[in-house]
Amino acid sequence: MPENNDNNQLKKQFKQFKDKQIIVRMKNQDEIEGKLISIDNYFNVVLELDDGIQFIKGRLISFLSLNE
C-alpha cells in the first residue's frame, strides 16, 4: 500500500503544474516552454505551444519548472 500512496502523492505534485506555463529542461540541455496539458507517472508530458501541441518522452526530460 505505501507504493500506492507514493503514486497518489506524485500525481498531486504533478497536478500543480497542469494548465500552467512551464519550462521543460531536456537532458541535452534544450529548453521548451509551453502550457502543460498532461503529465503521467512516466514523466511523459504534453505541452501546448504557440504553434501546436508537443509530446515529450519522460526519459528525455531532466526537470520541469514553473515559468514565472
N, C-alpha and C positions, 0 to 999 in steps of 0.2 A: 503493500500500500504506500509506503513512503515515496516510491518511484512515481506513482500516480499524482501524489501531492506536488512533487517536483515539477511534473509536466504542467499541472494547473498553475503553479506559480510562474513558470516560464511563459505560459500563454497570457497571464495577466500583465507581465512585463512588456511583452510584445504589443499588447493592445494599447498601451500608452502612446505608441508611435503611429497607430492607424489613423489615416486621413490627415496626417501632419507632414510638413516638408522635412525631409531627412537628407542626410549625406551618407552615401554608401562608399566606404573605402574598400577598394579591391586589393587582393593580395599582390597584384602587380603595381600597386600604388596609384592607380587611376581612381578618380572620384566621380560619382554620378549623383546628381541632385534631382529630387523629384518628390511627389506626394506618394506616400506608402498606401497602396491599395490592399495588399495582402502579404502575410508572412506565415510560414509554417514552422514546425518543430525541427526541420532540417535547415532552417535559416534561408530557404528559398524565398525570394521577395518578388513582388510585382509592383512596379512603380509607374505612376502616371507622369510622363514628361511633357514638355511643351509640344513635342512632335509625335506623341503617341504613347503607347504602353510598352514597357520593357520588363521581361522576366530575367532574373539573375539567379543562377545556381548558388546555393549556400556555400558550397565548397570553395567558391571563388572569392567570398567576402571575408575581409579582415575584421571590420566592425561597422556598426551603424551609429549615427548620432543625429540628434535633432538639429535642424538648420535654423538657428535663432539669430 
